[in-house]
Amino acid sequence: MTAALLSFALAALIMTLTPGLDTALVLRTAATEGARRALMAGLGICAGCLAWGAAAAFGLGALLAASQLAYDLLRIAGAVYLLYLGAGMLWRARQPRAANGLTAPAQAQPGTGALGWWRRGCLTNLLNPKVGIFYLTFLPQFIPAGVDVLGFSLLLAVVHAAIGMLWFGALVAATRPLARWLGRPGVGRGLDAATGTVFVAFGLKLALSRA
């Protein structure tokens, strides 16, 4: 069992360090919105991973593999959400910024508190059916014979989330020495434009992809 846990932890670490939407969201948020909001977004992402891990452990993830309709509905919802986030970032990239790098409209928007940023991170994972399929196909490879499948699957999901949170914490910490430079209006707009483009690209890819 220990060997299976270590093997999974190594595989999860490699996947976590691979650049993707999660890393882009946390890094951009840390750079332009501050450490607290970035960490809340990271917690939301990890909560989404835990939810998918639990769904796979309880067998609910099999619904996505068996039902094309369920997969497509979730895929389209996820694509729309990613396009919405990306378009919002691209729009903010065109707005004038204050000296701290934040747009005045963004500071006044509701839903940008701790819960709002947690929800944003969580939904980027929950609305992506590919994450569910990943858990459904990946977790069983690391479950040794003779263990409680449900309990061990949940444990693996917790390990993945813990590794993710450590990585997000490291990303946030890495931006702090650069806070003054990252707070410059031009840099903030550039980060919004780059991250928004990535989100739009992923949204379009998800919308056009098939199971």
Salt bridges, closest charged atoms under 4 A:
GLU33 OE2 - ARG28 NH2 3.27
GLU33 OE1 - ARG37 NH1 2.84
ASP72 OD1 - ARG75 NH2 3.06
ASP72 OD2 - ARG210 NH2 3.85
ASP192 OD1 - ARG28 NE 2.61
ASP192 OD2 - ARG97 NH2 1.83
